[in-house]
Amino acid sequence: GIDFPLKLYRQYVKNVGRDLDVLTFEGERLKGKLVEATEEHIVLNELIEEPKKANTYKSDGIELKFDVIEKAKVLISFN
């Protein structure tokens, strides 16, 4: 289901363009749009959360290797 964490490379590929909530093994939590998924890493444009504004993202992507990602879930949007 949509509420389960992403585990496989193909799941990341399928969700390119969607917002993710990523937790790293170091305890860092990142939210942003998944813009690229390769077999080695993902690229996430970090979400800038501002009250009462539409979602905006940092233009420079953060590259995360799969071995640093503890859990990644798709953020559901009902807009």
GUKE-260667 format. One record per residue: residue number from 1; x, y, z of N, C-alpha, C in turn. Coordinates in steps of 0.05 Angstrom, whole numbers. Example, Ala and Ser with C-alpha at 12.3 -4.5 7.8 and 13.67 -1.06 7.14 Angstrom:
BEGIN
(site 1 (264 -114 156) (246 -90 156) (264 -66 156))
(site 2 (257 -45 142) (273 -21 143) (258 1 157))
***
This chain:
BEGIN
(site 1 (16 -24 0) (0 0 0) (17 25 0))
(site 2 (4 47 -3) (17 73 -5) (30 81 21))
(site 3 (20 71 44) (30 79 70) (54 62 79))
(site 4 (63 43 63) (86 27 71) (112 40 60))
(site 5 (134 37 75) (160 48 67) (169 37 40))
(site 6 (184 53 25) (196 44 0) (220 27 7))
(site 7 (223 4 -7) (245 -14 -1) (262 -21 -26))
(site 8 (249 -22 -49) (262 -31 -73) (267 -8 -92))
(site 9 (289 -11 -107) (296 10 -127) (273 17 -145))
(site 10 (258 -4 -155) (236 1 -174) (214 17 -161))
(site 11 (211 16 -134) (191 32 -121) (198 62 -121))
(site 12 (224 67 -119) (233 95 -121) (229 106 -149))
(site 13 (236 90 -169) (232 98 -197) (203 104 -202))
(site 14 (185 88 -192) (156 92 -196) (146 118 -183))
(site 15 (160 127 -162) (150 150 -147) (166 176 -153))
(site 16 (182 176 -174) (196 201 -182) (174 222 -188))
(site 17 (179 246 -177) (159 268 -180) (141 271 -155))
(site 18 (142 252 -138) (125 253 -113) (142 263 -90))
(site 19 (128 272 -69) (141 281 -45) (147 257 -27))
(site 20 (171 256 -15) (179 235 3) (186 246 30))
(site 21 (183 229 51) (193 234 78) (215 214 82))
(site 22 (240 223 84) (263 205 86) (276 207 114))
(site 23 (281 185 126) (296 184 151) (322 169 146))
(site 24 (344 182 154) (370 170 150) (378 154 175))
(site 25 (398 137 173) (408 122 196) (421 140 217))
(site 26 (428 165 209) (440 184 227) (418 200 242))
(site 27 (392 194 236) (370 208 249) (361 233 236))
(site 28 (372 240 213) (364 264 198) (338 258 183))
(site 29 (319 276 184) (293 273 170) (292 294 148))
(site 30 (288 285 124) (286 303 100) (259 299 87))
(site 31 (247 321 79) (222 320 63) (227 335 37))
(site 32 (218 323 15) (222 337 -10) (212 320 -34))
(site 33 (216 332 -58) (207 319 -82) (229 301 -93))
(site 34 (222 276 -99) (241 257 -111) (244 264 -140))
(site 35 (268 273 -148) (272 281 -176) (288 261 -193))
(site 36 (302 243 -179) (318 223 -194) (322 199 -177))
(site 37 (322 175 -189) (328 150 -175) (345 133 -194))
(site 38 (370 127 -184) (387 110 -199) (391 85 -181))
(site 39 (406 65 -191) (411 41 -175) (429 46 -151))
(site 40 (443 69 -150) (461 75 -128) (450 96 -108))
(site 41 (433 114 -118) (424 136 -101) (398 148 -111))
(site 42 (387 167 -94) (364 183 -102) (372 212 -100))
(site 43 (358 229 -114) (362 258 -112) (336 270 -102))
(site 44 (337 286 -81) (314 298 -69) (316 328 -68))
(site 45 (297 342 -79) (295 371 -76) (281 377 -50))
(site 46 (295 388 -31) (284 391 -4) (260 411 -4))
(site 47 (240 404 12) (216 420 15) (221 442 34))
(site 48 (213 467 26) (214 490 44) (186 494 55))
(site 49 (183 488 81) (156 489 92) (151 517 103))
(site 50 (133 531 91) (125 558 100) (95 557 104))
(site 51 (86 567 127) (57 567 133) (41 583 112))
(site 52 (18 573 105) (-1 586 87) (10 591 59))
(site 53 (30 576 51) (41 578 24) (41 551 10))
(site 54 (39 551 -16) (41 526 -31) (69 514 -27))
(site 55 (72 489 -32) (98 476 -29) (118 488 -48))
(site 56 (141 495 -37) (164 505 -53) (188 488 -45))
(site 57 (206 485 -64) (228 467 -61) (255 481 -66))
(site 58 (276 473 -52) (302 483 -59) (310 472 -86))
(site 59 (323 488 -102) (329 480 -129) (353 461 -131))
(site 60 (371 462 -111) (394 443 -112) (387 417 -98))
(site 61 (390 395 -112) (382 369 -102) (402 358 -82))
(site 62 (392 342 -63) (408 328 -44) (410 299 -53))
(site 63 (435 290 -56) (439 262 -65) (442 244 -40))
(site 64 (425 224 -39) (426 205 -17) (431 177 -28))
(site 65 (453 164 -19) (458 136 -26) (438 118 -11))
(site 66 (431 96 -23) (412 78 -11) (421 67 16))
(site 67 (448 65 20) (458 53 46) (456 73 69))
(site 68 (448 98 65) (444 117 87) (414 121 93))
(site 69 (397 110 76) (368 113 80) (357 91 98))
(site 70 (347 98 121) (334 78 139) (306 73 130))
(site 71 (291 95 124) (263 92 116) (255 115 99))
(site 72 (239 109 78) (229 130 60) (199 124 55))
(site 73 (182 144 59) (153 140 53) (143 162 35))
(site 74 (124 155 19) (111 175 1) (93 192 18))
(site 75 (94 218 15) (76 237 29) (51 239 13))
(site 76 (28 235 25) (2 236 12) (-7 265 12))
(site 77 (-16 275 -11) (-27 302 -14) (-55 300 -25))
(site 78 (-73 314 -12) (-101 314 -21) (-109 341 -34))
(site 79 (-89 355 -44) (-94 382 -57) (-104 378 -84))
***
